[in-house]
Amino acid sequence: ALLTSTIKLFFKRPPEVQKMLGRLLAKATEDVSSQDLHDRALMYYRLLSTAGDPKIVEQVVSKSPVIGGHGVNFAEEEDKEHRDALLEEFNTLSTLYGITSENFISEE
């Protein structure tokens, strides 16, 4: 959480956070006790060092997860009728796309 927060803070206040982020990335990439932290630090380092435009990195880092073209919602927030229609077509691509088959299969 500290690494992700520092990366996000870097895009808000770059001059103040740059040295701290550099030290944090160095420590995190040297530490192999947590593979997830090590891999995430390497990913951030490579993104920052290879991307020409920092705005691109900011977009990648600040994106919230999207599954099937829809934002991630709690089950209570979903439309019950839509969910029931998708469950009718459970073993089809409808569950991946998040829409019923009538919306993506054209009639011939």
C-alpha positions as CSV (number, residue, x, y, z in Angstrom):
1,A,0.0,0.0,0.0
2,L,2.9,2.3,0.7
3,L,4.4,1.8,-2.7
4,T,1.2,2.4,-4.5
5,S,0.4,5.5,-2.4
6,T,3.8,6.9,-3.0
7,I,3.5,6.4,-6.8
8,K,0.1,8.2,-6.8
9,L,1.5,11.0,-4.6
10,F,4.4,11.4,-7.0
11,F,2.0,12.4,-9.8
12,K,0.4,15.0,-7.5
13,R,3.7,16.5,-6.1
14,P,6.7,15.3,-8.2
15,P,9.5,17.5,-6.9
16,E,8.8,16.7,-3.2
17,V,8.3,12.9,-3.7
18,Q,10.9,12.1,-6.3
19,K,13.8,11.3,-3.9
20,M,11.6,9.3,-1.6
21,L,10.1,7.3,-4.4
22,G,13.6,6.5,-5.7
23,R,14.7,5.2,-2.3
24,L,11.5,3.3,-1.9
25,L,11.8,1.6,-5.4
26,A,15.4,0.8,-4.7
27,K,14.6,-0.9,-1.3
28,A,11.6,-2.7,-2.7
29,T,13.4,-4.1,-5.7
30,E,16.3,-5.3,-3.5
31,D,14.0,-7.0,-1.0
32,V,13.1,-10.5,-2.2
33,S,11.2,-11.5,1.0
34,S,7.9,-10.4,-0.6
35,Q,7.7,-11.4,-4.2
36,D,4.5,-9.4,-4.8
37,L,6.2,-6.2,-3.5
38,H,9.3,-6.9,-5.5
39,D,7.4,-7.5,-8.8
40,R,5.2,-4.4,-8.3
41,A,8.2,-2.2,-7.6
42,L,9.9,-3.5,-10.7
43,M,6.8,-2.8,-12.7
44,Y,6.5,0.7,-11.5
45,Y,10.3,1.3,-12.1
46,R,10.1,0.0,-15.6
47,L,6.9,2.0,-16.3
48,L,8.6,5.2,-15.1
49,S,11.9,4.6,-16.8
50,T,10.6,3.5,-20.2
51,A,7.5,5.6,-20.7
52,G,8.2,8.8,-22.5
53,D,5.2,10.6,-21.1
54,P,4.6,10.5,-17.3
55,K,0.9,11.1,-18.0
56,I,0.7,7.6,-19.5
57,V,2.1,6.1,-16.4
58,E,-0.3,8.1,-14.3
59,Q,-3.2,6.8,-16.3
60,V,-2.0,3.2,-15.9
61,V,-1.4,3.5,-12.2
62,S,-4.6,5.4,-11.4
63,K,-7.0,3.2,-13.4
64,S,-9.6,1.4,-11.4
65,P,-10.3,-2.2,-12.4
66,V,-12.8,-2.8,-15.2
67,I,-14.2,-6.2,-15.9
68,G,-16.1,-6.9,-19.0
69,G,-16.5,-3.2,-19.9
70,H,-18.3,-2.5,-16.6
71,G,-17.0,-1.1,-13.4
72,V,-16.7,-3.5,-10.4
73,N,-19.9,-3.3,-8.4
74,F,-21.2,-5.0,-5.3
75,A,-23.8,-7.6,-5.9
76,E,-26.5,-5.5,-4.2
77,E,-25.9,-2.7,-6.7
78,E,-26.5,-4.8,-9.7
79,D,-29.7,-4.9,-11.6
80,K,-31.5,-8.1,-10.6
81,E,-33.2,-8.6,-13.9
82,H,-30.0,-8.2,-15.8
83,R,-28.2,-10.6,-13.5
84,D,-31.0,-13.2,-13.9
85,A,-30.9,-12.8,-17.7
86,L,-27.1,-13.5,-17.7
87,L,-27.6,-16.5,-15.4
88,E,-29.9,-17.9,-18.0
89,E,-27.0,-17.9,-20.5
90,F,-24.4,-19.0,-17.9
91,N,-22.2,-21.2,-20.2
92,T,-21.9,-18.7,-23.0
93,L,-19.9,-15.5,-23.7
94,S,-22.6,-13.4,-22.2
95,T,-21.1,-13.7,-18.7
96,L,-17.7,-12.5,-20.0
97,Y,-19.2,-9.5,-21.9
98,G,-21.7,-8.7,-19.2
99,I,-24.5,-8.5,-21.8
100,T,-27.1,-10.9,-23.0
101,S,-26.4,-12.7,-26.3
102,E,-29.1,-10.9,-28.2
103,N,-26.9,-7.7,-27.9
104,F,-23.8,-9.2,-29.5
105,I,-25.1,-12.0,-31.8
106,S,-26.5,-10.8,-35.1
107,E,-29.3,-12.7,-36.7
108,E,-28.7,-14.0,-40.2
